[in-house]
Amino acid sequence: MKSLTWFLVASAALGLWACGNDVTVFGDGSSGSSTSTSSGTGGWTTTSTSSGGGSGGGATVCPATSPAHGSQCDDPGLMCEYDDGPILGCRGWMECGTDGLWFVMDPNCTSWPPPAVQCPPEPLPPGPCSEEQNGTICLYPDDTQCGCTNCLGGPCGGQPQWICVPPPGGGCPSAAPTFGQPCSPEGLECLYGSCALGTQGERDCDGGVWVDVEIMCPL
């Protein structure tokens, strides 16, 4: 398990991560994937992306290690994640195109920001933090995420607050697994991070593999 303490330049970056990113496709960009959208509580929306390929009752399991860009693949539409950074919206992935070749999907941001110098040695209770600390985000050894932010579930502004988000329980991995890899038990739903920190995401165990469920944060 990686542990890291890091700093984000707050306002622009947090808004980008909360609202989605542009994606650069290195390849033909063709796929057989499908997307479904459903409304959640509090005006939030979750979007589940499923890959093509495979047969029978289970989904296709991705290769254990990242395939080379341009190498051959057998399941058009199959999407496989190998980036394990804590900012899920900035993880890149590989996709099997309709031409039978792997290509890279790059969200044009980094899932591992540079180290910070402003993080306390352990998580703090909720409370106000200074404007100078606004944008500081810290990851602790148990995968708890903490940060100082004024983007608390809506438009950014006002007094920044220090918040902490523990890792999910209930049998979920403490850090978000990479989608496309084997999982159990079936039906497990794991929420990670926070919209306020720009680290939100969900991984569900569906058909024996981890799938990505995107959390669309309120504006």
N, C-alpha and C positions, 0 to 999 in steps of 0.2 A: 504494500500500500504506500502510495506516495504521500508525503506530507510537505506542505509548502506554505509560506506566508508571503502574501503578495499585495501589491497596490494597483488600483485601477484609477485612471484619470476619469473622474466620475461622470459628469452630466451627459456628455455626448455618447460615451461608450455604453453607459447603462441604458440610455434610450435605445441605442442600436440593438443591444442584446435582448431587451424586453419586447421589441417590436418586430424582430426578425432581421435576417441578413440577406444581402445579395449572395448568390452562389455562382462561382466560376466552374464551368464544366470543361475538363480537359479530355475531349473525346467527342463522339457524335451526339451525345446527350440523349439518345433514344433509350427508352426503357419500357418495361411492362408493368411498372408499379402502379398502384392505385391508392387513392387517398379518400378517407371519409372524415366528416366533421360532425361534432355534436356539441351542444351547449352544456356548460357546467354551472355550478352554483356561483353566485356573486358576479354574474356576467362574464365569467371566464369561458373560454372555448378550448377544447382539446381536439387535436387533429392526429389521427392514427394513420401511419403509412405502412402498407403491407407490400411485400415484394412478390413478384411473379416467380415462376419456377417451382419445381418440386411436384410431388404427387402424393395422393393418399391423405391421411389425416393430419400429418405434421408438416410444419413449414421447413423450407430448405435451410440447413445449417451452413454458415459461412466457413471458409477455410480458417484454420486456427491462426495463421499468420497472414499478413497483408500480401495479396498477389501484386505482381509488378504491373504498372500501367502499360496497357497495350498487350498484355498476355491473354491467352485464350480462356474463355469461360463457357459454361454449359447451361446457365440458367438466366436468360435475358430478364432484366428487371430486378434481379437479386441485388440487394443493397447490404453492404457489410462495413461496419465501423471498427476502426482499430485505434483511434485517438481516444485516450482515457482522461483528458483534462476535465476539470471541474465545471467549466463554463460550457454546458451541453450544447447551446446554440452555436458555438464556435468550433465544435468538433467536425473534422472532415470525414469523408467516407469513400468507399469504392463502390462502383456500380457496374453490373454486367450489362453491356449495351446489346441492342438488337443485332449488331454485327458480330456478336460472339467474342467481344474483347472487353477487358476490364478498363474502366476509365475513372479518373479522380474527380470527386465533387469537393470543391474548396469553398467554404463559407466566407473567405476573405477577412477573417479575424482569427485571433489566437485563443485557444482554450486554456493556455498556461501563460497568464500575464507575468510581467517581471516582478522580482522580489520587492517586498515593501520593507519599510523601516519603522512603521508607526503601529504595529500590531502589539497588543498586550500579550504577556506570556501565557495567558489562559483566557477563555471566554468570559465576558463581562455580562452582568444583568442588563436588561433593556433600560435605556435612558438617553437623555440628550448628549450629543457630541458636538464638537466645534466645527465651524465652517472649514477650517484648515484640515480636519480629518475627513471631511465629506469625500466619499469615493474610496476610502480605505476598506479593503476586504481581506479577511484572514481565514486561512484554512488550517485547522488544528489536526493533530495526529489521529484523532478518532473520526475525522472527516466532518466534524462540526464546522459550519461556515458562519462567520460573523462579519459585520461591516457597519460602517457609518454612512448613512444615506438619507437624502430628503425625497426619495422616490418611493414612497410607501403605498404601493397599490394603486397608483394613479399618476397624474401629472407631477413632475418634480417641482419642488419649491418648499419654502418654509424651513423650520428648524430641523436640521439633520438629527436622526436618531440612530443609536447603536442597537442593532438587532442581531440575534443569533439563531441559526437554524440547525437543529441536530440532524444526524443521519436518520433515515427511516428505520423503523423497527419491523416487527412482524415477519422476520425471516429474510428481509431484503438485504442485499449487500450494502455495506456502509457507504461505498462510493458507487456511482452509477456504472453499471456494466455496459460493455459495448454491445450494440444491437447486432443481431445475427448469430450470436454465440449460444450454445446450449444452456438451458435453464430448467429449474424445478423449484417448487411445485407449480404445476399448471395453474394459471389464473392469478398468480401473484402480481400485485400492482404496487409499484414503488415510486414515490414522489421524492424529488431531490431539489435542493436549493430554494431560491426565493425570487419572485418577480422583482421585489425591491432591490435585490442585489444583482439582478441580471443573470442569475445562475440556474433558473428554473428548468425543470425537465421531468419526464416520467419515462420509466421503463417497465413494460409489462411482459410477463411470461405467457406467450401465446403460441400454441402448437409446438411447444418444446424448445423455442428459441426466444431470446430477448428481442422485443420490438420497441421502436421509438414512438412515444406519444407526445406530440408537441403541445405545450401549454401556451395558449395565447393570452397574454396578460392584459388587464384592463388599461385603457388609455387615460 
